[in-house]
Amino acid sequence: MPIQVEIISPEKVLVSREVDMVVMPGAEGDIAAMPDHAPMMLLLRGGVVSLYENDTVTDRFFVGGGFADMTATRCTILADKAEPVSAISIDNATAQLEALTEAWDKADKSDMSRLDVLQDKILAVRAEIEAGSSHSA
């Protein structure tokens, strides 16, 4: 029995189909959504969502954070940013990392909420670079 998965970015619905399993980057660690999974909502960190059919990864998508809602029959991922791993531009991600690192260096170190946001963005971009590098290797 498959599970319906949807990956939705602010721009569009990237995926809407049935798969056997979805492995996603939860804030507390990777988690798998499979049929009959207990209902759960979780925060996502930047990383790769892998879609499985017959124990084989069929598609990989980078998400830059967001939320996932899992039920026994469905997994909906609302991503801050999402794209196929094959579409990642290492050059763009590297430029973004440089800009975020510069913003971190200039940030008021007593503004913890700003530093938390910057840190999350930096970690997401590093995960994007890693995902894109592993795909092109």
N, CA, C and O atoms as CSV, one atom per row, in Angstrom:
chain,resi,resn,atom,element,x,y,z
A,1,MET,N,N,0.837,-1.175,0.000
A,1,MET,CA,C,0.000,0.000,0.000
A,1,MET,C,C,0.888,1.246,0.000
A,1,MET,O,O,1.670,1.425,0.934
A,2,PRO,N,N,0.796,2.106,-1.006
A,2,PRO,CA,C,1.654,3.290,-1.096
A,2,PRO,C,C,1.139,4.442,-0.212
A,2,PRO,O,O,0.063,4.375,0.383
A,3,ILE,N,N,1.956,5.487,-0.161
A,3,ILE,CA,C,1.615,6.705,0.551
A,3,ILE,C,C,1.607,7.850,-0.470
A,3,ILE,O,O,2.465,7.905,-1.350
A,4,GLN,N,N,0.647,8.750,-0.350
A,4,GLN,CA,C,0.573,9.917,-1.235
A,4,GLN,C,C,1.538,10.973,-0.705
A,4,GLN,O,O,1.459,11.352,0.463
A,5,VAL,N,N,2.449,11.451,-1.555
A,5,VAL,CA,C,3.392,12.488,-1.146
A,5,VAL,C,C,3.175,13.733,-1.993
A,5,VAL,O,O,2.935,13.658,-3.198
A,6,GLU,N,N,3.266,14.873,-1.331
A,6,GLU,CA,C,3.261,16.158,-2.017
A,6,GLU,C,C,4.413,16.981,-1.468
A,6,GLU,O,O,4.600,17.079,-0.256
A,7,ILE,N,N,5.182,17.568,-2.371
A,7,ILE,CA,C,6.226,18.511,-2.000
A,7,ILE,C,C,5.836,19.831,-2.624
A,7,ILE,O,O,5.743,19.962,-3.844
A,8,ILE,N,N,5.607,20.815,-1.755
A,8,ILE,CA,C,5.091,22.100,-2.196
A,8,ILE,C,C,6.063,23.197,-1.771
A,8,ILE,O,O,6.414,23.310,-0.596
A,9,SER,N,N,6.492,24.004,-2.740
A,9,SER,CA,C,7.337,25.161,-2.451
A,9,SER,C,C,6.465,26.406,-2.591
A,9,SER,O,O,5.325,26.303,-3.046
A,10,PRO,N,N,6.966,27.566,-2.215
A,10,PRO,CA,C,6.164,28.780,-2.409
A,10,PRO,C,C,5.800,29.021,-3.883
A,10,PRO,O,O,4.799,29.675,-4.173
A,11,GLU,N,N,6.606,28.497,-4.803
A,11,GLU,CA,C,6.367,28.732,-6.222
A,11,GLU,C,C,5.396,27.748,-6.870
A,11,GLU,O,O,4.612,28.122,-7.742
A,12,LYS,N,N,5.454,26.459,-6.429
A,12,LYS,CA,C,4.654,25.444,-7.128
A,12,LYS,C,C,4.622,24.123,-6.365
A,12,LYS,O,O,5.327,23.936,-5.374
A,13,VAL,N,N,3.792,23.227,-6.851
A,13,VAL,CA,C,3.774,21.844,-6.368
A,13,VAL,C,C,4.811,21.085,-7.203
A,13,VAL,O,O,4.660,20.941,-8.416
A,14,LEU,N,N,5.857,20.607,-6.541
A,14,LEU,CA,C,6.913,19.890,-7.260
A,14,LEU,C,C,6.546,18.443,-7.497
A,14,LEU,O,O,6.851,17.886,-8.552
A,15,VAL,N,N,5.888,17.822,-6.515
A,15,VAL,CA,C,5.547,16.402,-6.602
A,15,VAL,C,C,4.167,16.209,-6.003
A,15,VAL,O,O,3.821,16.813,-4.988
A,16,SER,N,N,3.387,15.359,-6.647
A,16,SER,CA,C,2.119,14.896,-6.090
A,16,SER,C,C,1.866,13.527,-6.686
A,16,SER,O,O,1.339,13.401,-7.791
A,17,ARG,N,N,2.255,12.481,-5.923
A,17,ARG,CA,C,2.092,11.116,-6.423
A,17,ARG,C,C,2.241,10.111,-5.288
A,17,ARG,O,O,2.547,10.477,-4.153
A,18,GLU,N,N,2.022,8.859,-5.607
A,18,GLU,CA,C,2.162,7.799,-4.621
A,18,GLU,C,C,3.562,7.201,-4.685
A,18,GLU,O,O,4.119,7.006,-5.766
A,19,VAL,N,N,4.126,6.913,-3.507
A,19,VAL,CA,C,5.435,6.264,-3.381
A,19,VAL,C,C,5.346,5.265,-2.235
A,19,VAL,O,O,4.361,5.242,-1.496
A,20,ASP,N,N,6.367,4.449,-2.093
A,20,ASP,CA,C,6.402,3.477,-1.005
A,20,ASP,C,C,6.898,4.088,0.302
A,20,ASP,O,O,6.471,3.690,1.385
A,21,MET,N,N,7.821,5.076,0.186
A,21,MET,CA,C,8.391,5.685,1.381
A,21,MET,C,C,8.985,7.041,1.021
A,21,MET,O,O,9.441,7.253,-0.103
A,22,VAL,N,N,8.975,7.962,1.993
A,22,VAL,CA,C,9.597,9.279,1.867
A,22,VAL,C,C,10.552,9.430,3.044
A,22,VAL,O,O,10.143,9.281,4.195
A,23,VAL,N,N,11.820,9.724,2.766
A,23,VAL,CA,C,12.772,9.998,3.839
A,23,VAL,C,C,13.115,11.475,3.750
A,23,VAL,O,O,13.530,11.975,2.705
A,24,MET,N,N,12.927,12.170,4.887
A,24,MET,CA,C,13.110,13.626,4.875
A,24,MET,C,C,13.986,14.081,6.035
A,24,MET,O,O,14.134,13.374,7.032
A,25,PRO,N,N,14.572,15.288,5.892
A,25,PRO,CA,C,15.485,15.809,6.916
A,25,PRO,C,C,14.732,16.541,8.029
A,25,PRO,O,O,14.527,17.752,7.948
A,26,GLY,N,N,14.326,15.816,9.056
A,26,GLY,CA,C,13.673,16.444,10.202
A,26,GLY,C,C,14.672,17.269,10.996
A,26,GLY,O,O,15.874,17.008,10.952
A,27,ALA,N,N,14.183,18.251,11.712
A,27,ALA,CA,C,15.060,19.105,12.519
A,27,ALA,C,C,15.832,18.296,13.552
A,27,ALA,O,O,16.948,18.663,13.921
A,28,GLU,N,N,15.245,17.196,14.022
A,28,GLU,CA,C,15.889,16.352,15.028
A,28,GLU,C,C,16.599,15.139,14.423
A,28,GLU,O,O,17.152,14.316,15.152
A,29,GLY,N,N,16.584,15.028,13.098
A,29,GLY,CA,C,17.202,13.896,12.417
A,29,GLY,C,C,16.303,13.405,11.300
A,29,GLY,O,O,15.129,13.772,11.241
A,30,ASP,N,N,16.839,12.584,10.420
A,30,ASP,CA,C,16.056,12.077,9.293
A,30,ASP,C,C,14.912,11.202,9.787
A,30,ASP,O,O,15.029,10.505,10.795
A,31,ILE,N,N,13.808,11.252,9.058
A,31,ILE,CA,C,12.630,10.461,9.416
A,31,ILE,C,C,11.977,9.943,8.147
A,31,ILE,O,O,11.998,10.604,7.109
A,32,ALA,N,N,11.399,8.754,8.242
A,32,ALA,CA,C,10.737,8.132,7.094
A,32,ALA,C,C,9.227,8.171,7.291
A,32,ALA,O,O,8.717,7.895,8.377
A,33,ALA,N,N,8.531,8.518,6.225
A,33,ALA,CA,C,7.069,8.439,6.194
A,33,ALA,C,C,6.712,7.238,5.340
A,33,ALA,O,O,7.125,7.132,4.185
A,34,MET,N,N,5.937,6.335,5.925
A,34,MET,CA,C,5.520,5.119,5.247
A,34,MET,C,C,4.030,4.912,5.509
A,34,MET,O,O,3.463,5.553,6.393
A,35,PRO,N,N,3.399,4.028,4.754
A,35,PRO,CA,C,1.989,3.740,5.025
A,35,PRO,C,C,1.789,3.323,6.479
A,35,PRO,O,O,2.627,2.637,7.063
A,36,ASP,N,N,0.677,3.745,7.044
A,36,ASP,CA,C,0.284,3.450,8.424
A,36,ASP,C,C,1.146,4.148,9.480
A,36,ASP,O,O,1.142,3.745,10.643
A,37,HIS,N,N,1.885,5.193,9.084
A,37,HIS,CA,C,2.677,5.963,10.045
A,37,HIS,C,C,1.725,6.726,10.963
A,37,HIS,O,O,0.686,7.215,10.520
A,38,ALA,N,N,2.075,6.825,12.214
A,38,ALA,CA,C,1.271,7.607,13.157
A,38,ALA,C,C,1.259,9.070,12.716
A,38,ALA,O,O,2.273,9.563,12.222
A,39,PRO,N,N,0.151,9.767,12.879
A,39,PRO,CA,C,0.089,11.187,12.495
A,39,PRO,C,C,1.161,11.997,13.233
A,39,PRO,O,O,1.401,11.801,14.424
A,40,MET,N,N,1.795,12.907,12.496
A,40,MET,CA,C,2.881,13.691,13.067
A,40,MET,C,C,3.116,14.931,12.216
A,40,MET,O,O,3.005,14.880,10.991
A,41,MET,N,N,3.438,16.034,12.861
A,41,MET,CA,C,3.915,17.226,12.172
A,41,MET,C,C,5.339,17.456,12.646
A,41,MET,O,O,5.643,17.284,13.826
A,42,LEU,N,N,6.212,17.844,11.725
A,42,LEU,CA,C,7.571,18.093,12.148
A,42,LEU,C,C,8.203,19.224,11.374
A,42,LEU,O,O,7.826,19.524,10.242
A,43,LEU,N,N,9.164,19.836,12.011
A,43,LEU,CA,C,9.955,20.898,11.434
A,43,LEU,C,C,11.066,20.261,10.610
A,43,LEU,O,O,11.702,19.305,11.054
A,44,LEU,N,N,11.300,20.792,9.403
A,44,LEU,CA,C,12.368,20.279,8.549
A,44,LEU,C,C,13.568,21.205,8.587
A,44,LEU,O,O,13.423,22.420,8.720
A,45,ARG,N,N,14.749,20.626,8.468
A,45,ARG,CA,C,15.973,21.397,8.294
A,45,ARG,C,C,16.328,21.335,6.803
A,45,ARG,O,O,15.726,20.561,6.059
A,46,GLY,N,N,17.281,22.125,6.371
A,46,GLY,CA,C,17.738,22.033,4.989
A,46,GLY,C,C,18.359,20.681,4.741
A,46,GLY,O,O,19.186,20.221,5.529
A,47,GLY,N,N,17.973,20.035,3.654
A,47,GLY,CA,C,18.510,18.723,3.324
A,47,GLY,C,C,17.752,18.085,2.185
A,47,GLY,O,O,16.987,18.757,1.493
A,48,VAL,N,N,17.952,16.807,1.984
A,48,VAL,CA,C,17.404,16.088,0.838
A,48,VAL,C,C,16.221,15.221,1.255
A,48,VAL,O,O,16.276,14.496,2.248
A,49,VAL,N,N,15.156,15.318,0.474
A,49,VAL,CA,C,13.998,14.432,0.593
A,49,VAL,C,C,14.167,13.361,-0.481
A,49,VAL,O,O,14.300,13.676,-1.663
A,50,SER,N,N,14.162,12.096,-0.066
A,50,SER,CA,C,14.302,10.985,-1.012
A,50,SER,C,C,12.979,10.238,-1.116
A,50,SER,O,O,12.365,9.899,-0.105
A,51,LEU,N,N,12.544,9.984,-2.352
A,51,LEU,CA,C,11.319,9.230,-2.611
A,51,LEU,C,C,11.710,7.823,-3.034
A,51,LEU,O,O,12.569,7.638,-3.895
A,52,TYR,N,N,11.067,6.829,-2.416
A,52,TYR,CA,C,11.397,5.426,-2.662
A,52,TYR,C,C,10.229,4.693,-3.306
A,52,TYR,O,O,9.067,4.904,-2.962
A,53,GLU,N,N,10.574,3.828,-4.246
A,53,GLU,CA,C,9.641,2.865,-4.817
A,53,GLU,C,C,10.397,1.549,-4.937
A,53,GLU,O,O,11.478,1.497,-5.525
A,54,ASN,N,N,9.825,0.488,-4.379
A,54,ASN,CA,C,10.466,-0.835,-4.400
A,54,ASN,C,C,11.892,-0.793,-3.858
A,54,ASN,O,O,12.808,-1.333,-4.477
A,55,ASP,N,N,12.079,-0.159,-2.716
A,55,ASP,CA,C,13.371,-0.073,-2.029
A,55,ASP,C,C,14.449,0.671,-2.814
A,55,ASP,O,O,15.633,0.543,-2.503
A,56,THR,N,N,14.057,1.444,-3.824
A,56,THR,CA,C,15.000,2.190,-4.641
A,56,THR,C,C,14.635,3.669,-4.622
A,56,THR,O,O,13.462,4.023,-4.735
A,57,VAL,N,N,15.636,4.532,-4.480
A,57,VAL,CA,C,15.388,5.975,-4.543
A,57,VAL,C,C,15.081,6.326,-5.990
A,57,VAL,O,O,15.896,6.096,-6.884
A,58,THR,N,N,13.891,6.889,-6.212
A,58,THR,CA,C,13.499,7.278,-7.571
A,58,THR,C,C,13.702,8.764,-7.823
A,58,THR,O,O,13.959,9.175,-8.955
A,59,ASP,N,N,13.587,9.576,-6.766
A,59,ASP,CA,C,13.743,11.020,-6.916
A,59,ASP,C,C,14.331,11.602,-5.642
A,59,ASP,O,O,14.097,11.102,-4.542
A,60,ARG,N,N,15.106,12.679,-5.818
A,60,ARG,CA,C,15.685,13.393,-4.680
A,60,ARG,C,C,15.439,14.891,-4.880
A,60,ARG,O,O,15.680,15.446,-5.952
A,61,PHE,N,N,14.951,15.525,-3.808
A,61,PHE,CA,C,14.655,16.950,-3.840
A,61,PHE,C,C,15.356,17.625,-2.674
A,61,PHE,O,O,15.362,17.105,-1.558
A,62,PHE,N,N,15.946,18.783,-2.935
A,62,PHE,CA,C,16.508,19.577,-1.848
A,62,PHE,C,C,15.407,20.465,-1.292
A,62,PHE,O,O,14.682,21.110,-2.049
A,63,VAL,N,N,15.281,20.498,0.039
A,63,VAL,CA,C,14.380,21.442,0.700
A,63,VAL,C,C,15.219,22.318,1.627
A,63,VAL,O,O,16.135,21.839,2.296
A,64,GLY,N,N,14.895,23.589,1.652
A,64,GLY,CA,C,15.649,24.532,2.473
A,64,GLY,C,C,15.003,24.771,3.824
A,64,GLY,O,O,15.145,25.851,4.398
A,65,GLY,N,N,14.296,23.777,4.335
A,65,GLY,CA,C,13.566,23.910,5.590
A,65,GLY,C,C,12.076,23.902,5.313
A,65,GLY,O,O,11.653,23.852,4.158
A,66,GLY,N,N,11.283,23.950,6.367
A,66,GLY,CA,C,9.835,23.959,6.225
A,66,GLY,C,C,9.189,23.026,7.233
A,66,GLY,O,O,9.712,22.806,8.325
A,67,PHE,N,N,8.039,22.481,6.847
A,67,PHE,CA,C,7.274,21.588,7.709
A,67,PHE,C,C,6.828,20.367,6.928
A,67,PHE,O,O,6.713,20.412,5.703
A,68,ALA,N,N,6.575,19.275,7.637
A,68,ALA,CA,C,5.989,18.079,7.037
A,68,ALA,C,C,4.819,17.649,7.906
A,68,ALA,O,O,4.882,17.706,9.134
A,69,ASP,N,N,3.757,17.222,7.250
A,69,ASP,CA,C,2.569,16.700,7.921
A,69,ASP,C,C,2.387,15.275,7.431
A,69,ASP,O,O,2.169,15.039,6.242
A,70,MET,N,N,2.480,14.317,8.365
A,70,MET,CA,C,2.369,12.909,8.006
A,70,MET,C,C,1.113,12.304,8.624
A,70,MET,O,O,0.758,12.594,9.766
A,71,THR,N,N,0.458,11.461,7.845
A,71,THR,CA,C,-0.652,10.651,8.342
A,71,THR,C,C,-0.403,9.219,7.875
A,71,THR,O,O,0.646,8.928,7.301
A,72,ALA,N,N,-1.348,8.337,8.114
A,72,ALA,CA,C,-1.202,6.934,7.709
A,72,ALA,C,C,-1.187,6.759,6.197
A,72,ALA,O,O,-0.683,5.751,5.703
A,73,THR,N,N,-1.732,7.725,5.448
A,73,THR,CA,C,-1.853,7.577,3.998
A,73,THR,C,C,-1.209,8.706,3.204
A,73,THR,O,O,-1.191,8.661,1.974
A,74,ARG,N,N,-0.679,9.723,3.890
A,74,ARG,CA,C,-0.242,10.926,3.183
A,74,ARG,C,C,0.953,11.575,3.880
A,74,ARG,O,O,1.100,11.489,5.099
A,75,CYS,N,N,1.809,12.229,3.076
A,75,CYS,CA,C,2.913,13.038,3.588
A,75,CYS,C,C,2.949,14.322,2.753
A,75,CYS,O,O,3.214,14.297,1.551
A,76,THR,N,N,2.677,15.433,3.420
A,76,THR,CA,C,2.702,16.727,2.746
A,76,THR,C,C,3.882,17.519,3.284
A,76,THR,O,O,4.000,17.740,4.489
A,77,ILE,N,N,4.748,17.942,2.383
A,77,ILE,CA,C,5.921,18.730,2.743
A,77,ILE,C,C,5.722,20.145,2.225
A,77,ILE,O,O,5.588,20.366,1.021
A,78,LEU,N,N,5.703,21.097,3.144
A,78,LEU,CA,C,5.608,22.517,2.806
A,78,LEU,C,C,6.997,23.106,3.005
A,78,LEU,O,O,7.403,23.398,4.130
A,79,ALA,N,N,7.713,23.276,1.915
A,79,ALA,CA,C,9.118,23.671,1.974
A,79,ALA,C,C,9.292,25.171,1.762
A,79,ALA,O,O,8.605,25.784,0.946
A,80,ASP,N,N,10.225,25.746,2.515
A,80,ASP,CA,C,10.579,27.149,2.314
A,80,ASP,C,C,11.157,27.347,0.912
A,80,ASP,O,O,10.942,28.373,0.265
A,81,LYS,N,N,11.883,26.349,0.476
A,81,LYS,CA,C,12.519,26.320,-0.849
A,81,LYS,C,C,12.610,24.855,-1.223
A,81,LYS,O,O,12.922,24.022,-0.372
A,82,ALA,N,N,12.343,24.521,-2.483
A,82,ALA,CA,C,12.467,23.127,-2.917
A,82,ALA,C,C,12.814,23.077,-4.393
A,82,ALA,O,O,12.325,23.872,-5.195
A,83,GLU,N,N,13.673,22.120,-4.733
A,83,GLU,CA,C,14.042,21.903,-6.131
A,83,GLU,C,C,14.642,20.515,-6.266
A,83,GLU,O,O,15.175,19.964,-5.303
A,84,PRO,N,N,14.553,19.951,-7.470
A,84,PRO,CA,C,15.221,18.665,-7.685
A,84,PRO,C,C,16.721,18.819,-7.420
A,84,PRO,O,O,17.315,19.837,-7.777
A,85,VAL,N,N,17.324,17.823,-6.801
A,85,VAL,CA,C,18.763,17.884,-6.520
A,85,VAL,C,C,19.536,18.124,-7.817
A,85,VAL,O,O,20.558,18.811,-7.811
A,86,SER,N,N,19.062,17.571,-8.907
A,86,SER,CA,C,19.742,17.728,-10.203
A,86,SER,C,C,19.740,19.173,-10.695
A,86,SER,O,O,20.527,19.515,-11.578
A,87,ALA,N,N,18.875,20.029,-10.147
A,87,ALA,CA,C,18.773,21.425,-10.597
A,87,ALA,C,C,19.577,22.386,-9.725
A,87,ALA,O,O,19.593,23.587,-9.993
A,88,ILE,N,N,20.241,21.884,-8.694
A,88,ILE,CA,C,20.995,22.759,-7.796
A,88,ILE,C,C,22.165,23.394,-8.531
A,88,ILE,O,O,22.916,22.718,-9.235
A,89,SER,N,N,22.308,24.706,-8.355
A,89,SER,CA,C,23.455,25.431,-8.899
A,89,SER,C,C,24.457,25.632,-7.766
A,89,SER,O,O,24.211,26.408,-6.843
A,90,ILE,N,N,25.576,24.936,-7.841
A,90,ILE,CA,C,26.607,25.065,-6.811
A,90,ILE,C,C,27.125,26.496,-6.773
A,90,ILE,O,O,27.383,27.029,-5.693
A,91,ASP,N,N,27.281,27.121,-7.922
A,91,ASP,CA,C,27.782,28.497,-7.973
A,91,ASP,C,C,26.830,29.453,-7.257
A,91,ASP,O,O,27.273,30.294,-6.474
A,92,ASN,N,N,25.523,29.331,-7.518
A,92,ASN,CA,C,24.551,30.202,-6.853
A,92,ASN,C,C,24.532,29.955,-5.350
A,92,ASN,O,O,24.491,30.900,-4.562
A,93,ALA,N,N,24.562,28.692,-4.954
A,93,ALA,CA,C,24.536,28.356,-3.535
A,93,ALA,C,C,25.800,28.856,-2.834
A,93,ALA,O,O,25.733,29.333,-1.701
A,94,THR,N,N,26.942,28.750,-3.498
A,94,THR,CA,C,28.194,29.225,-2.919
A,94,THR,C,C,28.168,30.738,-2.742
A,94,THR,O,O,28.625,31.254,-1.723
A,95,ALA,N,N,27.635,31.447,-3.731
A,95,ALA,CA,C,27.509,32.905,-3.626
A,95,ALA,C,C,26.559,33.275,-2.481
A,95,ALA,O,O,26.804,34.236,-1.751
A,96,GLN,N,N,25.488,32.515,-2.330
A,96,GLN,CA,C,24.547,32.764,-1.244
A,96,GLN,C,C,25.216,32.516,0.110
A,96,GLN,O,O,25.000,33.273,1.055
A,97,LEU,N,N,26.023,31.463,0.206
A,97,LEU,CA,C,26.737,31.171,1.447
A,97,LEU,C,C,27.705,32.302,1.793
A,97,LEU,O,O,27.818,32.691,2.955
A,98,GLU,N,N,28.393,32.823,0.795
A,98,GLU,CA,C,29.313,33.934,1.036
A,98,GLU,C,C,28.566,35.159,1.557
A,98,GLU,O,O,29.036,35.821,2.483
A,99,ALA,N,N,27.405,35.469,0.970
A,99,ALA,CA,C,26.612,36.614,1.415
A,99,ALA,C,C,26.098,36.412,2.838
A,99,ALA,O,O,26.110,37.341,3.646
A,100,LEU,N,N,25.644,35.186,3.144
A,100,LEU,CA,C,25.151,34.908,4.494
A,100,LEU,C,C,26.287,34.958,5.523
A,100,LEU,O,O,26.089,35.434,6.640
A,101,THR,N,N,27.460,34.476,5.155
A,101,THR,CA,C,28.610,34.516,6.051
A,101,THR,C,C,29.002,35.963,6.333
A,101,THR,O,O,29.338,36.306,7.467
A,102,GLU,N,N,28.959,36.800,5.319
A,102,GLU,CA,C,29.250,38.220,5.497
A,102,GLU,C,C,28.208,38.865,6.415
A,102,GLU,O,O,28.553,39.657,7.292
A,103,ALA,N,N,26.936,38.523,6.209
A,103,ALA,CA,C,25.867,39.057,7.070
A,103,ALA,C,C,26.075,38.606,8.516
A,103,ALA,O,O,25.844,39.379,9.446
A,104,TRP,N,N,26.512,37.357,8.707
A,104,TRP,CA,C,26.790,36.836,10.052
A,104,TRP,C,C,27.916,37.656,10.704
A,104,TRP,O,O,27.816,38.057,11.864
A,105,ASP,N,N,28.997,37.897,9.928
A,105,ASP,CA,C,30.143,38.637,10.464
A,105,ASP,C,C,29.750,40.049,10.889
A,105,ASP,O,O,30.281,40.571,11.870
A,106,LYS,N,N,28.827,40.668,10.161
A,106,LYS,CA,C,28.414,42.047,10.438
A,106,LYS,C,C,27.270,42.134,11.453
A,106,LYS,O,O,26.980,43.219,11.959
A,107,ALA,N,N,26.623,41.018,11.754
A,107,ALA,CA,C,25.449,41.026,12.628
A,107,ALA,C,C,25.816,41.377,14.067
A,107,ALA,O,O,26.907,41.067,14.546
A,108,ASP,N,N,24.883,42.024,14.732
A,108,ASP,CA,C,25.004,42.337,16.158
A,108,ASP,C,C,24.954,41.019,16.925
A,108,ASP,O,O,23.925,40.345,16.927
A,109,LYS,N,N,26.040,40.651,17.569
A,109,LYS,CA,C,26.134,39.349,18.235
A,109,LYS,C,C,25.237,39.245,19.475
A,109,LYS,O,O,25.105,38.165,20.051
A,110,SER,N,N,24.621,40.356,19.889
A,110,SER,CA,C,23.678,40.286,21.006
A,110,SER,C,C,22.241,40.071,20.527
A,110,SER,O,O,21.338,39.868,21.338
A,111,ASP,N,N,22.031,40.116,19.204
A,111,ASP,CA,C,20.694,39.910,18.621
A,111,ASP,C,C,20.522,38.418,18.313
A,111,ASP,O,O,20.718,37.973,17.183
A,112,MET,N,N,20.150,37.663,19.351
A,112,MET,CA,C,20.089,36.208,19.219
A,112,MET,C,C,19.065,35.740,18.188
A,112,MET,O,O,19.311,34.753,17.495
A,113,SER,N,N,17.935,36.413,18.070
A,113,SER,CA,C,16.935,35.967,17.092
A,113,SER,C,C,17.472,36.129,15.676
A,113,SER,O,O,17.248,35.259,14.834
A,114,ARG,N,N,18.176,37.220,15.396
A,114,ARG,CA,C,18.779,37.424,14.069
A,114,ARG,C,C,19.858,36.376,13.814
A,114,ARG,O,O,19.949,35.830,12.715
A,115,LEU,N,N,20.675,36.096,14.828
A,115,LEU,CA,C,21.735,35.097,14.673
A,115,LEU,C,C,21.154,33.709,14.431
A,115,LEU,O,O,21.698,32.938,13.641
A,116,ASP,N,N,20.055,33.386,15.106
A,116,ASP,CA,C,19.403,32.083,14.888
A,116,ASP,C,C,18.924,31.940,13.450
A,116,ASP,O,O,19.112,30.892,12.832
A,117,VAL,N,N,18.307,32.989,12.916
A,117,VAL,CA,C,17.813,32.961,11.537
A,117,VAL,C,C,18.984,32.797,10.564
A,117,VAL,O,O,18.934,31.976,9.648
A,118,LEU,N,N,20.028,33.583,10.775
A,118,LEU,CA,C,21.206,33.477,9.899
A,118,LEU,C,C,21.829,32.090,9.976
A,118,LEU,O,O,22.210,31.519,8.954
A,119,GLN,N,N,21.933,31.546,11.190
A,119,GLN,CA,C,22.520,30.220,11.343
A,119,GLN,C,C,21.705,29.167,10.592
A,119,GLN,O,O,22.277,28.313,9.915
A,120,ASP,N,N,20.384,29.217,10.704
A,120,ASP,CA,C,19.529,28.268,9.988
A,120,ASP,C,C,19.725,28.380,8.480
A,120,ASP,O,O,19.787,27.368,7.781
A,121,LYS,N,N,19.821,29.600,7.983
A,121,LYS,CA,C,20.013,29.813,6.539
A,121,LYS,C,C,21.386,29.307,6.091
A,121,LYS,O,O,21.512,28.696,5.030
A,122,ILE,N,N,22.403,29.563,6.897
A,122,ILE,CA,C,23.749,29.097,6.559
A,122,ILE,C,C,23.786,27.567,6.519
A,122,ILE,O,O,24.358,26.987,5.595
A,123,LEU,N,N,23.187,26.917,7.503
A,123,LEU,CA,C,23.164,25.451,7.525
A,123,LEU,C,C,22.397,24.894,6.324
A,123,LEU,O,O,22.802,23.886,5.745
A,124,ALA,N,N,21.289,25.546,5.947
A,124,ALA,CA,C,20.507,25.088,4.795
A,124,ALA,C,C,21.308,25.212,3.499
A,124,ALA,O,O,21.279,24.308,2.665
A,125,VAL,N,N,22.016,26.315,3.328
A,125,VAL,CA,C,22.811,26.502,2.105
A,125,VAL,C,C,23.974,25.519,2.067
A,125,VAL,O,O,24.317,25.009,1.001
A,126,ARG,N,N,24.581,25.249,3.212
A,126,ARG,CA,C,25.652,24.233,3.246
A,126,ARG,C,C,25.100,22.866,2.848
A,126,ARG,O,O,25.756,22.116,2.124
A,127,ALA,N,N,23.899,22.543,3.320
A,127,ALA,CA,C,23.263,21.272,2.941
A,127,ALA,C,C,22.958,21.247,1.446
A,127,ALA,O,O,23.081,20.206,0.801
A,128,GLU,N,N,22.561,22.389,0.899
A,128,GLU,CA,C,22.290,22.477,-0.539
A,128,GLU,C,C,23.557,22.238,-1.349
A,128,GLU,O,O,23.537,21.506,-2.338
A,129,ILE,N,N,24.652,22.851,-0.932
A,129,ILE,CA,C,25.941,22.650,-1.624
A,129,ILE,C,C,26.354,21.179,-1.550
A,129,ILE,O,O,26.808,20.602,-2.538
A,130,GLU,N,N,26.190,20.585,-0.371
A,130,GLU,CA,C,26.548,19.171,-0.212
A,130,GLU,C,C,25.684,18.285,-1.106
A,130,GLU,O,O,26.186,17.364,-1.750
A,131,ALA,N,N,24.377,18.571,-1.142
A,131,ALA,CA,C,23.464,17.768,-1.991
A,131,ALA,C,C,23.825,17.912,-3.465
A,131,ALA,O,O,23.851,16.926,-4.202
A,132,GLY,N,N,24.102,19.134,-3.890
A,132,GLY,CA,C,24.459,19.364,-5.288
A,132,GLY,C,C,25.800,18.750,-5.647
A,132,GLY,O,O,25.984,18.248,-6.756
A,133,SER,N,N,26.739,18.791,-4.705
A,133,SER,CA,C,28.060,18.214,-4.947
A,133,SER,C,C,27.986,16.693,-5.043
A,133,SER,O,O,28.655,16.089,-5.880
A,134,SER,N,N,27.172,16.074,-4.186
A,134,SER,CA,C,27.063,14.612,-4.216
A,134,SER,C,C,26.342,14.149,-5.472
A,134,SER,O,O,26.592,13.047,-5.961
A,135,HIS,N,N,25.433,14.996,-6.006
A,135,HIS,CA,C,24.727,14.623,-7.225
A,135,HIS,C,C,25.641,14.684,-8.442
A,135,HIS,O,O,25.571,13.831,-9.326
A,136,SER,N,N,26.505,15.711,-8.479
A,136,SER,CA,C,27.361,15.879,-9.654
A,136,SER,C,C,28.594,14.995,-9.607
A,136,SER,O,O,29.308,14.873,-10.602
A,137,ALA,N,N,28.850,14.378,-8.460
A,137,ALA,CA,C,30.038,13.514,-8.319
A,137,ALA,C,C,29.836,12.172,-8.973
A,137,ALA,O,O,30.734,11.331,-8.946
